[in-house]
Amino acid sequence: MSMPFVSVVVPCWNEADFIEGFLDAVQEFDYPADRLEVLVVDGMSDDGTRDVLQKRDAVRLIDNPGRSKPVALNLGIREAKGDIIVRLDVHADYPPDYLAKCVRGLLDHPDADNVGGVRRSEARDDNLIGRAIALSTTDAFGAGNTRYRIGAAEPQWVDTVFGGCYRREVFDRIGYFDEALTRAQDREFNQRLRAAGGKILLLPDITCTYYARSGYREFCGWMFEGGYWPFRASRAVGRWIGSWRNVVPLGFVLAASGGLALSPFSRAARRLTFTLLGTYGAAAAYSGARLARRHRDPRLLAAMPLIFATTHVVYGVGSVWGILDPAGRRRS
């Protein structure tokens, strides 16, 4: 049986450190080369990325002058010839069977509109903070129940996956990515897909490795935007596109802030706040100890609670601003 034609769409901008390794991984895919095209939509990179892309005959380079990720995705999808659209990220490493497994997942599950797998994380820089950040993104205490991050024992229907392998007709049916959303465009699209009766399937035997941010300041900015965009995007589109896991850090920050503000005036507030922070600290320490033991690195005993606390506090503060930001008013 002839395999379906697949279009791989890759948003890209200034990826000189990663682009060659990514293209090498794509070149090693065991999917039939005559049934595959790779479209890299580049935001006019000026760090040498374009030089690398222009030397690869198997890559079709598409210009994206505005650098917008959802615009890049839509440009690629509109130019794609495939019956199946697969989104890939340059900051990830893919095994040779990744693409074939994604396509096979769609073929074997006719009721699935989008298929994805489990995203493992590794640090971009091999240092303690970078390693702790990478581990936090795949641990349930840091990532909640996001299955593509923490893994799953068996196939299951989920609300979102990393990247995604879509049937082309999905875009004909519900439209494209929302170009007004700098982030959370995947989340919004998948929520819209599910609202239209579509299904998203996670298959745990599909895996890739993502290179997480390793600098603490960069991580803080990433977490702030991670908390900001589910609420900002929900306000912009006029419907809630997140899940309960997006609300938990917000609740923690509001409860802790309110308790600390009231503590000078109320013994009950002091007790409740002490209980909240003590329980959180104990849970963070336990999770850190568990990871330190699993990875045989005692330094994680100190690093993991710091990264967990940063994740939840900065994410929660970002969520507050996502709710209050005047720029997030609903579009008319």
C-alpha positions in Angstrom: 0.0 0.0 0.0 1.3 3.4 -0.9 1.9 5.6 2.1 0.2 9.0 2.2 2.1 12.1 1.1 3.4 14.0 4.2 4.2 17.7 4.5 6.5 18.6 7.4 6.1 22.2 8.5 8.8 23.8 10.6 8.6 27.3 12.0 12.2 28.7 12.3 14.1 31.8 13.3 17.8 32.2 14.2 18.4 28.5 15.0 22.1 28.3 14.0 22.9 26.2 17.0 20.2 23.6 16.2 19.3 23.6 12.6 22.0 21.3 11.2 21.3 18.6 13.8 17.6 19.0 13.2 17.9 18.6 9.4 20.2 15.6 9.9 17.5 13.9 12.0 14.8 14.7 9.4 17.1 13.3 6.7 17.3 10.0 8.6 13.6 9.5 8.8 12.7 6.1 7.5 9.6 7.5 5.7 9.7 7.1 1.9 11.5 10.1 0.5 9.2 10.4 -2.5 6.2 10.7 -0.2 7.7 13.5 1.9 8.4 17.2 1.7 10.0 19.5 4.3 8.9 23.1 4.5 11.0 25.3 6.7 9.3 28.7 7.3 12.0 31.1 8.3 11.6 34.5 10.0 14.5 35.9 7.9 17.2 34.6 10.2 20.4 36.6 10.3 22.6 34.2 12.3 23.6 31.8 9.5 20.5 29.6 9.7 19.4 30.5 6.1 22.8 29.6 4.7 22.4 26.1 6.1 18.9 25.8 4.8 19.8 27.0 1.3 22.4 24.2 1.0 19.9 21.5 1.7 18.2 20.3 -1.5 15.6 18.3 0.4 14.3 21.5 2.2 11.9 24.0 0.8 12.6 27.4 2.3 9.6 29.8 2.8 10.1 33.4 4.0 8.2 34.7 7.0 9.2 38.4 7.3 7.2 39.0 10.5 8.7 36.1 12.5 5.2 35.2 13.8 5.0 31.5 14.7 1.3 31.1 13.8 1.8 33.0 10.6 4.7 30.6 9.8 2.5 27.6 10.5 -0.2 28.9 8.3 2.2 29.8 5.4 3.6 26.3 5.5 0.2 24.6 5.7 -1.1 26.6 2.7 1.9 25.7 0.7 1.9 22.1 1.7 1.0 19.4 -0.8 0.5 16.6 1.7 -2.6 14.7 2.8 -1.0 14.7 6.3 0.6 17.8 8.0 3.2 17.2 10.6 4.5 20.1 12.7 8.1 19.8 14.0 10.2 22.0 16.3 13.9 22.8 15.5 14.7 22.5 19.3 14.0 18.8 19.3 15.6 15.6 18.2 13.6 12.9 16.5 14.4 9.2 16.0 14.3 7.7 12.5 10.9 6.1 13.0 9.2 9.2 14.4 7.4 10.3 11.3 6.3 6.8 10.2 4.9 6.1 13.7 2.9 9.4 13.6 1.4 8.6 10.2 0.7 5.0 11.2 -1.1 6.3 14.2 -3.5 8.3 12.1 -4.0 5.3 9.7 -4.6 2.9 12.5 -7.0 5.2 14.3 -9.5 6.6 11.8 -11.3 8.6 14.6 -8.1 10.5 15.4 -7.6 14.0 13.8 -4.3 14.7 15.5 -1.7 12.3 16.8 1.4 12.9 18.9 3.7 11.2 21.4 5.8 11.8 24.5 8.3 14.6 24.6 11.4 13.9 26.7 13.5 16.9 27.8 17.2 17.5 28.0 19.1 20.6 29.0 20.5 22.8 26.2 23.5 23.5 28.5 25.0 20.8 30.7 24.8 22.5 34.1 22.9 21.9 37.3 20.2 24.5 36.7 19.7 23.4 33.1 19.3 19.8 34.2 16.9 20.8 36.9 14.8 22.8 34.5 14.7 19.9 32.0 13.6 17.5 34.7 10.9 19.9 36.0 9.2 19.9 32.6 8.7 16.2 32.7 7.8 15.7 36.3 4.1 15.6 37.5 4.9 18.1 40.3 6.2 20.7 37.8 4.1 19.8 34.7 0.8 18.6 36.1 -1.0 16.0 34.1 0.3 17.1 30.7 0.6 13.6 29.2 3.0 14.5 26.4 5.4 15.7 29.1 5.1 13.2 31.9 4.3 10.2 29.7 1.6 7.6 29.6 1.5 3.8 29.9 -0.9 3.3 27.0 -2.6 5.3 24.2 -5.1 7.8 25.4 -7.2 10.7 24.2 -5.8 14.0 25.4 -6.4 17.8 25.1 -3.1 18.5 23.3 0.1 17.0 22.1 3.6 18.3 21.3 3.8 19.3 17.6 1.1 17.2 16.1 0.4 15.1 13.1 -2.9 16.3 11.5 -5.1 15.1 8.7 -5.1 17.9 6.0 -8.9 18.0 6.0 -8.8 19.3 9.6 -7.6 22.7 8.4 -10.2 22.7 5.7 -12.8 22.0 8.3 -12.0 24.3 11.2 -9.5 26.8 9.7 -5.9 27.6 10.5 -3.9 28.8 13.5 -4.9 32.1 15.1 -2.4 34.6 13.9 -3.1 37.0 16.7 -1.7 34.6 19.3 2.1 34.9 19.7 1.9 31.8 22.0 -0.8 29.3 22.8 -1.8 29.0 19.2 -1.5 25.2 19.4 -3.6 25.2 22.5 -6.3 27.3 20.9 -6.3 25.3 17.7 -6.5 21.9 19.5 -9.3 23.2 21.8 -11.2 24.4 18.7 -10.6 21.0 17.1 -12.1 19.2 20.1 -15.0 21.6 20.3 -15.8 20.7 16.7 -15.9 17.0 17.5 -12.3 16.2 16.7 -10.1 13.9 18.7 -6.4 14.1 19.7 -4.5 10.8 20.4 -1.3 10.4 22.4 0.7 7.3 21.5 3.4 6.6 24.1 5.6 4.7 21.7 6.1 7.9 19.7 8.9 9.8 21.4 11.2 12.8 20.7 13.7 14.8 22.8 13.2 18.5 23.4 16.1 20.8 24.4 14.7 22.9 27.3 16.0 26.4 28.2 19.0 26.2 30.6 19.5 29.7 31.8 17.6 30.7 34.9 16.6 34.2 33.6 15.5 32.8 30.3 13.5 30.1 32.2 11.7 32.7 34.3 10.7 34.6 31.1 9.5 31.3 29.6 7.4 30.5 32.7 5.9 33.9 32.8 4.7 33.7 29.2 3.6 30.1 29.9 1.3 31.4 32.6 0.3 34.6 30.8 -0.9 33.2 27.4 -3.6 30.7 28.4 -5.5 33.6 30.1 -4.5 36.3 27.6 -5.5 34.0 24.6 -8.8 33.0 26.3 -9.7 36.6 26.7 -8.8 37.4 23.1 -10.8 34.6 21.6 -13.7 34.9 24.0 -13.6 31.3 25.4 -11.5 29.4 27.9 -8.9 27.4 26.1 -6.9 26.1 29.1 -7.3 23.3 31.6 -7.3 23.0 35.4 -3.5 22.6 35.4 -3.3 26.2 34.2 -5.3 27.5 37.1 -3.4 25.7 40.0 -0.3 28.0 40.0 -2.7 31.0 39.8 -4.6 29.8 42.8 -1.4 29.1 44.7 0.0 32.6 44.1 -3.3 34.3 45.0 -3.7 32.3 48.2 -0.1 32.8 49.3 -0.2 36.5 48.5 -3.5 37.1 50.2 -2.4 35.1 53.2 0.9 37.0 53.6 -1.0 40.3 53.2 -3.5 39.4 55.9 -1.1 37.6 58.3 -0.1 40.8 60.3 -3.7 41.3 61.1 -5.1 37.8 61.5 -3.8 34.7 63.5 -6.0 32.5 61.3 -4.5 33.9 58.1 -1.0 33.3 59.6 -1.8 29.7 60.4 -3.4 29.0 57.0 -0.5 30.7 55.1 2.1 28.8 57.2 0.2 25.5 56.4 0.0 26.3 52.7 3.7 27.3 52.3 4.9 24.5 54.6 2.9 21.9 52.7 4.1 23.2 49.4 7.7 23.3 50.6 7.5 19.7 51.8 6.0 18.5 48.5 8.7 20.3 46.5 11.4 18.9 48.7 10.0 15.4 48.4 9.8 15.7 44.6 13.3 17.0 44.5 14.6 14.1 46.6 12.8 11.6 44.5 14.4 13.0 41.3 17.8 13.3 43.0 17.6 9.6 44.0 16.4 8.5 40.5 19.1 10.4 38.7 21.8 9.8 41.3 22.7 13.5 41.7 22.5 14.8 45.3 22.8 18.4 44.0 19.2 18.2 42.7 18.1 18.2 46.4 18.8 21.9 46.4 18.2 22.7 42.7 14.8 21.1 42.2 12.8 22.9 45.0 14.2 26.2 43.6 13.1 25.4 40.0 9.7 24.0 41.2 9.0 27.2 43.2 10.1 29.4 40.3 7.8 27.4 37.9 4.7 27.8 40.1 5.3 31.3 41.3 6.4 32.9 38.1 3.7 31.0 36.1 1.1 32.2 38.6 2.2 35.8 38.3 2.1 35.5 34.6 -1.5 34.2 34.8 -2.5 37.3 36.9 -1.1 39.6 34.3 -2.8 37.5 31.6 -6.1 38.2 33.3 -5.4 42.0 33.9 -3.4 43.0 30.8 -5.5 45.6 28.9 -4.0 44.2 25.7 -6.0 41.0 26.2 -9.4 42.5 25.5 -11.6 40.3 23.4 -11.4 41.0 19.7 -14.6 42.4 18.2 
